Amino acid sequence: MNGSTVDTRVIDANLSYLPFTRPTHQAFTINYPTIPAGHPIWQVPTPALMMTPRKAVTNYQTIQRAFPDAIVGYTVKSNPNPMLLDAISRVEDSWFEVASRAEVEALHKLGVNGDRIFYSNPVKQISHIQTAVKHGVRLFAFDSESEIDKLAAFDLPLEVYVRMTVPHTGALWPLTHKFGVEPHRAVELMKLAQERGLRPVGMSFHVGSQCIRPETWADALRAVAPAWAEARSQGIDLDLIDMGGGFPAQYTGPVPKPTDVAKAVNRVLHECVPGARRLLLEPGRGVSATTTDMVLEVTGIADRPDGQTWLYLDGGVFSGLYEIPDGIRPSVRPIVSEPRPINMTTYRLAGPTCDSVDTLFEMRSPCELKVGDRLVLKNCGSYVYGVGSPFNGFPVPEVYESSEWTIDMDEFTGMC
Ligand SMILES: Cc1ncc(COP(=O)(O)O)c(C=O)c1O
């Protein structure tokens, strides 16, 4: 790809030492591959999220197979689109992790009831707990006394697990500051929960999202081990360990597989949390990221005084791509319909709104781009759908099932 248009001056210079008449050269051009104007990708109204729900099933089952003894609760917040929830709900032994009333209700509409749901948001609104309890949810996370008050008020033997703080080395987003307690506090809270009629059954943690270091899960188990031992020695009968999410998605580089995480976990699991018969997982990104690609159109190009060429798109940070400024970088496939020479060109991508935070990243395109060209941003299935807002009057991306457009999104592999 780096060849670009052949520069005949360079060829001439290299041949100049040869003792024969210089050949005449004809410059030739290598074109960037086109996607013909008749291809359905050109018909999709942008900004669009092209979803392939079966990929969620494949990803989900890959995690199930890596952890055959675990209850795998798909984390609804990572992509609550009903097509995706429906696909996962049909997988044998599928469970869901929720954080709000709306997520419980969305699952209920699909026929998923509380016996396949656990509620891992450690701080909940009472009305949301009410809805969850009404739909049969009986497993709740907590990490404060006020949460014990809320849960105990239901006068039911609800099972509760305490959210722990753990190391987050290798994770792009540490999630351990906002929630979680240290070992000594965990034991105090579990005793209190027991006194208040709740059933403390275990502990949960989250190593942080997009965690590329399998050993971090093992470190987390080592971190919770003292509290686990102390609680059991005080007669609290723990049998559940919830190891959260964090399974990474492949954006621009290789990432560990669920089996790599399982290997790290299995080495220490029984030693750190003896008697943990129920192993829970809460993957979000690792299930949903690869299900969906975003299709955007180029709406403007401008050279700016900073020396950069800016490429404006009809979707950006406010279309749900809010993780990009924090480090998520989807790979991109430029889509052009007419032949254009290979010519590596750097663009700074920006969304359509007037807000300067609405800028994405720098991209090296294999050819020059024009208004009306399209970009496919790969693997935008997590924390994008449901996040977008119509700020500044720009529509949130519509979701389409790729098969309904007879488009195989794998045809568009990311290249820059
Ligand atoms: C409680 C809880 N569980 C699971 C997840 C899913 O994490 P991930 O998408 O990294 O797998 C999150 C993400 O924020 C979370 O807060």
The ligand as an SDF file (V2000), in Angstrom:
LIG
                    3D

 16 16  0  0  0  0  0  0  0  0999 V2000
  -20.7120   -3.4780   37.0100 C   0  0  0  0  0  0  0  0  0  0  0  0
  -20.2080   -3.6640   35.6150 C   0  0  0  0  0  0  0  0  0  0  0  0
  -20.1620   -4.9130   35.1220 N   0  0  0  0  0  0  0  0  0  0  0  0
  -19.7300   -5.1500   33.8660 C   0  0  0  0  0  0  0  0  0  0  0  0
  -19.3230   -4.1210   33.0520 C   0  0  0  0  0  0  0  0  0  0  0  0
  -18.8640   -4.4640   31.6660 C   0  0  0  0  0  0  0  0  0  0  0  0
  -17.5500   -4.1530   31.4750 O   0  0  0  0  0  0  0  0  0  0  0  0
  -16.8200   -4.4750   30.1040 P   0  0  0  0  0  0  0  0  0  0  0  0
  -17.6040   -3.8350   29.0250 O   0  0  0  0  0  0  0  0  0  0  0  0
  -15.4800   -3.9110   30.2770 O   0  0  0  0  0  0  0  0  0  0  0  0
  -16.7890   -5.9610   29.9520 O   0  0  0  0  0  0  0  0  0  0  0  0
  -19.3250   -2.8130   33.5300 C   0  0  0  0  0  0  0  0  0  0  0  0
  -18.8640   -1.7200   32.6930 C   0  0  0  0  0  0  0  0  0  0  0  0
  -18.8660   -0.5660   33.0090 O   0  0  0  0  0  0  0  0  0  0  0  0
  -19.7860   -2.5750   34.8520 C   0  0  0  0  0  0  0  0  0  0  0  0
  -19.8230   -1.3460   35.3630 O   0  0  0  0  0  0  0  0  0  0  0  0
  1  2  1  0
  2  3  1  0
  2 15  2  0
  3  4  2  0
  4  5  1  0
  5  6  1  0
  5 12  2  0
  6  7  1  0
  7  8  1  0
  8  9  2  0
  8 10  1  0
  8 11  1  0
 12 13  1  0
 12 15  1  0
 13 14  2  0
 15 16  1  0
M  END
$$$$
